[in-house]
Amino acid sequence: MMATRFRNWLRSRLTNPVLKLSARTAVATVAAVLVAHLSGLAESYWAAIATLIVMQSALGTSLPVAGREFLGTALGVSTGAVLAGHFGRGVLTFGAGIFLLGLSCGALSYAHPYLRNRLDRTAYRYAGIAFIIVMLIPRPEPAWFVAIHRFFEVSIGIVVAVAMSVVWPERESPMTAALAQPKSGPKRGQKPGALSGDRLSRGRLANLTVKLMDKVRRNAHDARAVNEHLITVDNNE
């Protein structure tokens, strides 16, 4: 009896979505840091940050978020490398770079349908973060060197997060799956305008309300007729 209870308790804890998400995220971030270290990259924590962003995205959106982060990072580090190498790391250059990134995302989104679906505000946000890393954090290395390292670190984090989503996918709960399913059309034998579900309840409530109001009006009419009859009888007496 105790063994069965313990087994049921352990199974419920192991299938807890919060526990599984925490375990997946921890394993993925550790793997990203290890891969970045083995690749000889000095600031491997950027890989962990990139992995964390993708892993913490909503269910079913990890791959789109990874694509937006990858494109945004590539655009941000390249813009930072060009501006920092030619114009320095001044405040005006930084502000102009953020402005140009927004224009670049908007312009490139019209170049191809693939880019149109990915260079949105989310990609612009990731591009701005990568641009800030290259522009505002002072380092003795050249800007292009910093940009290449940041791009590789973020790319490692994205690849590890996508690989984790494939190897250890996040399961969808039955309630989430039911809520995510589109509303089905009318059932077989049911007219398109027929009521069902909540609409059926609302329809019945409306019918009951109408019937109740009719009954109240009839009762009021009968009471008024009886009252007039009594008044007539009193007057005749």
N, C-alpha and C positions, 0 to 999 in steps of 0.2 A: 504493500500500500504506500509506504513512504517512498520506495524507489520509483513508483509510478508518478507520484506527485512531484518528486525531484526531476524526473525526466521531462514531465510536462512543463515544469517551471523553466528548466534549462532550454527547452525547445522554444518557448515563447520569448525568452530573452535573446536567443541567437537569431530569431527571425524579426527582432525589433528593427524597424526601418532606421531609427536614429542611430542605433548601435552599428548597423551595417554601413550607413553613410560615413560615420566617424572612422570606422576601420578602413573603408576604401580610400578615404581622403588621406589618412595617415600613411597607409602603404604607398600610395601614389606620390605623395610629397617626399617621403624618404627615398623612394626610387629615383625621383627627379634629381634630388641633391647628389645621390651617389653617382648617377650617370654624368652629371655636370662636373663632379670632382674627377672622375676617371677621364673625362675629356680634356682636363687641364684648364678649365675655366675658373678664374679666381673668385668671382662673385656668384657662386652657385645658388644663392638664395633667390635670385631672380627666376630661376627655373622652378623653385618651390612655389613662388608667388603665382607664376603663370599656371602651374598645375592646380593650385588652390582655386583660382578664378574659374577654370573650366569645370572642375569637380563640383563646385558649389552652385553651378547653374541648375536650372530647373530640369526635371526629368524629361528626357527626349530632346534637349536642346544643347547637349554637350558638343556635338559636332559643329552645328552652326556657330556657337560661341567660339570654338577653336578656330574656325575659319576667319571669323571677324578679328580675333586677337592676332592671328598670324599676319593677315593683311595690314592691320593697323600698326603692328609693331614694325613690319618692313617699311612702311611709309614713314613712320615716325623717326626711326633711327637713320634712314637715308636722308631725310630732310634735316635732321639735326647735324649729321656729319657734314653736309654741304654748307649749311649756314654757319656752323661753328668754325669750319675750316677756312671760309672766305671772309666772314664778317665778325668773327669773335663771338664771345658769349655774353654780350651786353643785354640790357633789359629791352631795348628797342628791337634788337634782333630776335630775342625770345618772343616778344609779343607779335612781331611780324610772322614768325614761324608758326605760332598757334593759329593765326588768322589764315595763313596759306594752307595749313593742313585741312582746315574746314573747307576752303575752296577746292582743294585737290580731291577730297573725298566726294564732294558734290559733283565735280567735273568728271571724275573717273566713273562715277555710278551711272553716267549716261553713255559711257563708251561701249559697254557690253552688258547683256542681261545678267550674266554671272556676277559681275561686279555690282550691278544695281541692287541685287538682293543681299549684298554683303558689306558694302561700304556705306553703312548707315551711321547713326549717332553712336552706336556701340563701337564700331570700328574707329570712329573719330576719337572716342574716349581713349581707346588703347593706343592710338597713334600719338595722342597728346601725352600720355604717360611715358611712352618710350622717348618722345622728343624731350620731355623734361629731364629724364635720366641722363641723356647725352649732353644737354645744354647746361643744366644748373648744378650738376655735381662735379666739382673741380677735380681733375685728375692730371697727372703729368703726361699721360699718353696722348697721342693725337686723337682728334675727334673721330676719325674714321675707324681707328683701332677700337675705341670704346663702343662705337656703333655696331661693329661686327661682333664683338663679344656679347653685347646685350642681345643682339638678334639670335645668336646661337643658344644662349642661355634660355631665352623665352621659348624658342623653338623646341628645345629639349623638354621643357615643361609641358608644352602643348602636346607633343608626341606621346609622352608618358601618360598624360591624362586621357587621351583618346585610346591608347592601348589598354589602359585600365578599364575604360568603359566597354571595350570589346571582350577582354578576358574575364572581368568581373562586372557584368552589367547590373545596373540598378533595376530591381524588379518593381513592377507597378502593382500597387495594392488593388484588390477587387473594387473597393469603393471609388478609387481614383479612376480606374478603367471604366467603371459605369458612368461616372460623371463626364469622362472625356469622350464617350461615344456620342455620335450625332443623333439627334432625335429622329426616330424612324417615321416613315410616312404612315398613312392609314392602313390598317390591317385588311386582310382579305375579307371581302364581304362588307367592309365598312365604307360608307360614303365619304368623299373627301371633306365634306363639311361636317361630318359627324363629330360629336364631342367625345373626348377620351381623357382619362387622367384628371388633372387639375381643372381642365376646361369642362369636363363632365360635372365635377363638383360645383363649379361656378354656375353652370347652366341649371342644375337642380336647385341651387340656392336662389337663383333669379326666378325660376318658376314658382317655388314655394312662396317667395316674397309677393309675387303678383297674385297668387291665389289667396294669400292672407289679406292683402289689401282689398281684394274683391269681397271677401267675406266680411271684412270690417265695414265696407261701404254698404253691403246689403243689410247688415245688422243695424247700421245707423239709419238706413232708410226705413227699416221695419219699426225701429224704435220711434222715429219721427212720425210714422203713420199711426202707431198706437197712441202716441201723445196727442196728435190732432183729433183722433177719434174720442179720446177721453175728454178733451176740451169741448168738443161738439156735444157730447152727452151732458156735461155739466151745464152748458148754456141752455140746452133744451129743458133741463129740469128747472 
